Amino acid sequence: MQFGIMSVSDITRDPVTGYTPSEAERIDAIRQIAVKAEEVGLDVFAIGEHHNPPFFSSSPTTLLAHIGALTERLILTTSTTLITTNDPVRIAEEYAMLQHLTKGRMDLMLGRGNTAPVYPWFGQDIRQGLPLALENYNLLHRLWREDVVDWEGNFRGPLQGFTSTPRPLDDVPPFVWHGSIRTPEIAEQAAYYGNGYFANNIFWPKEHYKRLIDFYRRRFEAHGHGAQKEAIVGLGGQAFIAKSSQDARDQFRPYFNEAPVYGNGPRMEDFEEMTPLSVGSPQEVIDKTLTFREAFGDYQRQLFLVDHAGLPLNVVLEQLELLGGEVVPVLRKELDAKREPGTAEAPTHAALVKAKYGDAEPRQPRPNANRGDNVTGGSPYQDSESSVAAYPSM
């Protein structure tokens, strides 16, 4: 079981002080938050992708590469990489490079995002959002697994004899999560490829997420990847922790009341009742999180949202101390004790390498000599299979 935090990279006015941090301040703060997450014993740090104010994370790979250089153990991922408005060729290249730089300490979550104007900004039509997402991942999947790709689709130019570089570390593609809160077609695609499925588990009642998770697990098994309990599921969650329940509620209430995503709506207590939001003592957060397993069964990754709604950096760092020091150790013990035998382990690069190669040495692709024109002829790698298709020589 992996535990970590996810950030949507919002820049929000602090309702207590009235202060709005600058982009520079928030970017520096997220660096400190990620480093702190490793210090307190968390496993995963995830950052979203946005291309509009009031968000700062327009380049997740740049940010994660920097954090990778500052950490040693933390798994770095996204919460979401936009599979619709990013060219799958660029995703293949950028995340493979990140995989090399972090020595495999990364994966990524693909999704369509929730900002409608981003589609025309990047030359796409939101009305084609779902088929675009499905087609782009189909191509990305091939780019990471085939040295030479010939491809033609509906939403980008064709590829002829194309090789995405660098090849994935150890020739093992990064693990992919498909994130969706409403679309069975995305859960189906995750199941078809044997990838992970992530439900953000923040805004809606558990029954909503359970339908999609159960569907994904059934289809994972139907596609021959193993029993339903071997499917890979991740969940989000929202928590605000203090030493006592009353302190937590008093401290978080002004942030909840003015939060852009749910402020001026239900009372905080009502929202807690209806959704996975946990506000309280460490034990209360533990108890609420344990109900996730009761609702969804065993799962592999739990991420908490802790740095949103204008919370100042010092408060977020205090949250991490409590999360890593008092909440997660108990959750690890409790969930491990309850885990059904045969349930899938959380994905890691080392495990994927072991599954592919066993005790053999991983492949390390080595290019052939530079001919001055490496887009024609055979594969550019010395050890490619002779049957690999390529753009024919003239």
Secondary structure as GFF3:
##gff-version 3
##sequence-region A 1 394
A	DSSP	beta_strand	2	7	.	.	.	ID=ss1
A	DSSP	alpha_helix	23	39	.	.	.	ID=ss2
A	DSSP	beta_strand	44	47	.	.	.	ID=ss3
A	DSSP	alpha_helix	60	70	.	.	.	ID=ss4
A	DSSP	beta_strand	75	78	.	.	.	ID=ss5
A	DSSP	beta_strand	81	82	.	.	.	ID=ss6
A	DSSP	alpha_helix	88	101	.	.	.	ID=ss7
A	DSSP	beta_strand	108	111	.	.	.	ID=ss8
A	DSSP	alpha_helix	118	121	.	.	.	ID=ss9
A	DSSP	three_ten_helix	126	128	.	.	.	ID=ss10
A	DSSP	alpha_helix	129	143	.	.	.	ID=ss11
A	DSSP	beta_strand	149	151	.	.	.	ID=ss12
A	DSSP	beta_strand	159	162	.	.	.	ID=ss13
A	DSSP	three_ten_helix	169	171	.	.	.	ID=ss14
A	DSSP	beta_strand	176	179	.	.	.	ID=ss15
A	DSSP	alpha_helix	184	193	.	.	.	ID=ss16
A	DSSP	beta_strand	196	199	.	.	.	ID=ss17
A	DSSP	alpha_helix	206	222	.	.	.	ID=ss18
A	DSSP	three_ten_helix	228	230	.	.	.	ID=ss19
A	DSSP	beta_strand	233	235	.	.	.	ID=ss20
A	DSSP	beta_strand	239	241	.	.	.	ID=ss21
A	DSSP	alpha_helix	245	258	.	.	.	ID=ss22
A	DSSP	alpha_helix	268	274	.	.	.	ID=ss23
A	DSSP	beta_strand	278	280	.	.	.	ID=ss24
A	DSSP	alpha_helix	282	296	.	.	.	ID=ss25
A	DSSP	beta_strand	301	305	.	.	.	ID=ss26
A	DSSP	alpha_helix	313	322	.	.	.	ID=ss27
A	DSSP	pi_helix	323	327	.	.	.	ID=ss28
A	DSSP	alpha_helix	328	338	.	.	.	ID=ss29
A	DSSP	alpha_helix	349	357	.	.	.	ID=ss30
###
